[in-house]
């Protein structure tokens, strides 16, 4: 299989980061809820918003029909409540005065 034959899967990328950061099981719907609400298992939130790049999160949000403002609010909540930190997401959220 060549690089051209591979398809980028933002959900697989996010799930991998979450599974690497926690022993607590995580499924597709958990990721959707984290993107929508900024709530969930603290270690999952820190991994999702701290380890996954903004570009990947944006594509993932698109898969779940999560708009940019909702994504920014979810990140801001996760940062405030569980210390999820990502400089790219800080800049992104600042566009919405969050």
C-alpha positions in Angstrom: 0.0 0.0 0.0 1.3 3.4 -0.9 0.7 6.8 0.7 -1.7 7.6 -2.2 -3.8 4.6 -1.3 -4.3 5.7 2.3 -7.2 7.9 3.4 -6.8 10.3 6.3 -9.3 9.4 9.0 -9.6 12.2 11.6 -11.8 10.0 13.8 -9.1 7.3 13.9 -6.5 9.9 14.7 -8.6 11.3 17.6 -9.5 7.9 19.0 -5.8 6.9 18.9 -4.8 10.0 20.9 -7.6 9.4 23.4 -6.7 5.7 23.9 -3.0 6.6 24.3 -3.9 9.1 27.0 -6.3 7.0 29.1 -7.3 3.5 30.0 -10.9 4.5 30.0 -12.6 3.2 26.9 -13.8 5.7 24.3 -16.1 5.4 21.4 -17.2 7.6 18.4 -20.2 9.1 20.3 -17.9 10.1 23.2 -15.8 12.1 20.7 -18.9 13.8 19.2 -20.2 14.8 22.6 -16.8 16.2 23.6 -16.7 18.3 20.5 -20.3 19.5 21.0 -20.2 20.2 24.8 -16.6 20.3 26.0 -17.6 17.7 28.6 -16.5 14.2 29.3 -13.7 12.2 30.9 -11.0 14.7 31.9 -8.1 12.6 30.4 -10.0 12.3 27.2 -10.7 16.0 27.0 -7.0 16.8 27.6 -5.9 14.3 25.0 -8.5 15.5 22.4 -7.9 19.2 22.8 -4.3 19.0 23.8 -2.8 16.4 21.5 -4.9 16.5 18.3 -4.0 19.3 15.8 -6.6 22.0 15.0 -6.7 20.9 11.4 -7.7 17.3 12.4 -10.2 18.6 15.0 -11.8 20.9 12.3 -12.2 17.9 10.0 -13.5 15.8 12.8 -16.0 18.5 13.7 -17.1 18.6 10.1 -17.9 14.9 10.3 -20.2 15.5 13.2 -21.7 18.7 11.9 -20.1 20.8 14.7 -19.7 24.4 13.7 -16.6 26.4 14.5 -18.2 28.5 17.3 -19.4 25.3 19.1 -15.9 23.8 18.7 -14.3 26.9 20.1 -16.8 27.0 23.1 -16.1 23.3 23.8 -12.4 23.9 23.8 -12.8 26.9 26.1 -14.8 24.9 28.5 -12.3 22.0 28.5 -9.5 24.4 29.0 -11.3 26.0 32.0 -12.5 22.9 33.6 -9.8 20.2 33.0 -6.8 22.3 31.9 -6.8 21.1 28.3 -4.3 23.4 26.5 -3.4 23.9 22.9 -1.9 27.1 21.6 -3.5 26.6 18.1 -6.9 26.2 19.7 -6.2 29.3 21.9 -5.8 31.4 18.8 -8.8 29.7 17.2 -11.0 30.4 20.2 -9.8 34.0 20.4 -11.5 34.6 17.0 -14.7 34.2 18.9 -13.6 36.2 21.9 -13.4 33.1 24.1 
